[in-house]
């Protein structure tokens, strides 16, 4: 590691600590030449292989940007997007693989996005599952309906049917 002050090609590690989230290591270093101290942060490299074959580092910012497009016009906060980005990064790092495809990253987004917003999930899934027809959308919607418990706005108890208000007529 080159010293950022005098460009000496070596440095000595004085202290090492993991960051709060445990994904990187913070090291305090000292230059043997000028004796100045500086900090470095080391993270495990996670590479994404794009469809073109080009490899680039994983970017949580790009994940959030892509999901933001799917959430356009939906009641999703920036904080929720940031949390989703963190969950996706944790999930792809937990695979233990040093390289993933963009398709793998897209699929890792689907689970947390499904919990966040179903409409945004369908928008995003249509790209990453490569929906070709209306039948693909219908199948995805049917799948979501099967997993979702029915909505009952009534506090009538189990098995009871809700009262439906009957409009008043002129004869009443």
C-alpha positions as CSV (number, residue, x, y, z in Angstrom):
1,X,0.0,0.0,0.0
2,X,1.5,3.3,-1.1
3,X,1.6,6.1,1.4
4,X,-0.9,8.8,0.3
5,X,1.5,11.6,1.6
6,X,5.0,10.6,0.5
7,X,4.1,7.8,-2.0
8,X,6.5,5.4,-0.2
9,X,5.6,1.9,-1.5
10,X,5.1,0.2,1.9
11,X,3.2,0.7,5.1
12,X,2.8,-1.0,8.5
13,X,-0.6,-2.0,9.8
14,X,-1.1,-0.4,13.3
15,X,-4.7,-1.5,14.0
16,X,-7.4,-3.6,12.3
17,X,-11.1,-3.6,13.1
18,X,-14.2,-4.9,11.3
19,X,-16.8,-2.4,10.4
20,X,-20.2,-2.4,12.2
21,X,-21.9,-4.4,9.5
22,X,-19.1,-6.9,9.3
23,X,-18.6,-6.6,5.5
24,X,-15.2,-4.8,5.6
25,X,-12.1,-4.3,7.6
26,X,-10.8,-0.9,8.6
27,X,-7.0,-0.7,8.9
28,X,-4.9,2.1,10.4
29,X,-1.5,2.2,8.7
30,X,1.7,4.0,9.3
31,X,4.3,4.9,6.7
32,X,7.8,3.8,7.7
33,X,9.3,6.7,5.7
34,X,7.3,9.8,6.8
35,X,5.7,8.2,9.9
36,X,2.3,9.6,9.0
37,X,-0.9,7.5,9.6
38,X,-3.8,6.9,7.3
39,X,-6.8,4.6,7.1
40,X,-7.8,2.0,4.5
41,X,-10.9,0.0,4.2
42,X,-10.8,-3.5,2.7
43,X,-13.9,-5.3,1.3
44,X,-14.2,-8.6,-0.4
45,X,-14.6,-8.1,-4.1
46,X,-17.9,-9.2,-5.6
47,X,-18.0,-9.1,-9.4
48,X,-21.1,-9.0,-11.6
49,X,-20.9,-10.5,-15.1
50,X,-23.1,-8.5,-17.5
51,X,-24.9,-10.0,-20.5
52,X,-22.2,-8.6,-22.8
53,X,-19.6,-10.6,-20.9
54,X,-18.1,-7.6,-19.3
55,X,-17.3,-7.9,-15.5
56,X,-17.8,-5.0,-13.1
57,X,-17.9,-4.7,-9.3
58,X,-21.3,-5.1,-7.6
59,X,-23.0,-1.8,-6.9
60,X,-25.7,-1.4,-4.3
61,X,-26.4,2.0,-5.9
62,X,-27.2,0.3,-9.2
63,X,-29.6,-2.1,-7.5
64,X,-31.4,0.8,-5.8
65,X,-31.6,2.7,-9.1
66,X,-33.1,-0.2,-10.9
67,X,-35.7,-0.9,-8.2
68,X,-36.5,2.9,-8.0
69,X,-37.6,2.7,-11.7
70,X,-40.0,-0.2,-10.9
71,X,-41.3,1.7,-7.9
72,X,-42.0,4.9,-9.8
73,X,-45.4,6.3,-8.8
74,X,-45.7,3.8,-5.9
75,X,-45.7,4.7,-2.2
76,X,-42.1,3.5,-1.6
77,X,-39.7,5.6,0.5
78,X,-36.0,6.2,-0.2
79,X,-35.3,4.6,3.2
80,X,-37.2,1.4,2.1
81,X,-35.2,1.3,-1.1
82,X,-31.9,1.7,0.9
83,X,-32.9,-1.2,3.2
84,X,-33.8,-3.3,0.1
85,X,-30.4,-2.6,-1.4
86,X,-28.7,-3.7,1.8
87,X,-30.7,-6.9,1.9
88,X,-29.9,-7.7,-1.7
89,X,-26.2,-7.1,-1.1
90,X,-26.2,-9.3,2.0
91,X,-28.0,-12.0,0.1
92,X,-25.6,-12.0,-2.9
93,X,-22.6,-11.9,-0.6
94,X,-24.0,-14.8,1.4
95,X,-23.9,-17.0,-1.7
96,X,-20.1,-17.2,-1.2
97,X,-19.6,-16.7,-4.9
98,X,-17.0,-14.1,-6.1
99,X,-18.9,-13.7,-9.4
100,X,-22.6,-13.5,-10.2
101,X,-24.5,-12.8,-13.3
102,X,-26.8,-9.8,-13.6
103,X,-29.7,-12.3,-13.8
104,X,-28.7,-13.7,-10.4
105,X,-28.7,-10.2,-8.9
106,X,-32.1,-9.5,-10.5
107,X,-33.5,-12.7,-9.0
108,X,-32.1,-11.8,-5.6
109,X,-34.0,-8.5,-5.8
110,X,-37.4,-10.2,-6.4
111,X,-37.9,-11.6,-2.8
112,X,-37.4,-8.3,-0.9
113,X,-39.2,-6.4,-3.6
114,X,-42.2,-8.7,-3.4
115,X,-42.4,-7.9,0.4
116,X,-42.1,-4.2,-0.3
117,X,-44.6,-3.5,-3.1
118,X,-46.5,-6.1,-5.3
119,X,-46.9,-3.7,-8.3
120,X,-43.2,-2.8,-8.3
121,X,-42.5,-6.6,-8.0
122,X,-44.6,-7.4,-11.1
123,X,-42.9,-4.6,-13.1
124,X,-39.4,-5.8,-12.1
125,X,-40.3,-9.5,-12.5
126,X,-41.5,-8.9,-16.0
127,X,-38.0,-7.9,-17.0
128,X,-36.0,-10.5,-15.0
129,X,-38.3,-13.4,-15.6
130,X,-38.6,-12.3,-19.3
131,X,-42.4,-12.2,-19.5
132,X,-43.3,-12.6,-23.2
133,X,-47.1,-12.5,-23.0
134,X,-50.2,-11.5,-21.0
135,X,-50.3,-15.2,-19.8
136,X,-47.0,-14.7,-18.1
137,X,-48.4,-11.7,-16.2
138,X,-51.6,-13.6,-15.4
139,X,-49.6,-16.6,-14.0
140,X,-47.5,-14.3,-11.8
141,X,-50.6,-12.5,-10.5
142,X,-52.3,-15.9,-9.8
143,X,-49.2,-17.0,-8.0
144,X,-49.3,-13.9,-5.8
145,X,-53.0,-14.3,-5.1
146,X,-52.5,-17.9,-4.0
147,X,-49.8,-16.8,-1.5
148,X,-51.7,-13.9,-0.1
149,X,-54.4,-14.4,2.6
150,X,-57.8,-13.1,1.6
151,X,-58.6,-9.6,2.8
152,X,-61.5,-9.4,5.2
153,X,-62.5,-5.9,6.3
154,X,-65.1,-7.2,8.7
155,X,-64.5,-7.8,12.5
156,X,-67.3,-10.4,12.5
157,X,-65.3,-13.4,13.7
158,X,-64.4,-16.6,11.9
159,X,-67.0,-17.9,9.5
160,X,-69.3,-14.9,9.8
161,X,-70.3,-13.0,6.7
162,X,-70.0,-9.2,6.8
163,X,-73.2,-7.1,6.7
164,X,-73.6,-5.4,3.4
165,X,-75.4,-2.0,3.8
166,X,-78.6,-1.8,1.8
167,X,-79.2,1.5,0.2
168,X,-82.3,3.3,1.5
169,X,-85.2,3.5,-0.9
170,X,-87.8,6.2,-1.3
171,X,-90.4,3.9,0.4
172,X,-88.4,3.9,3.7
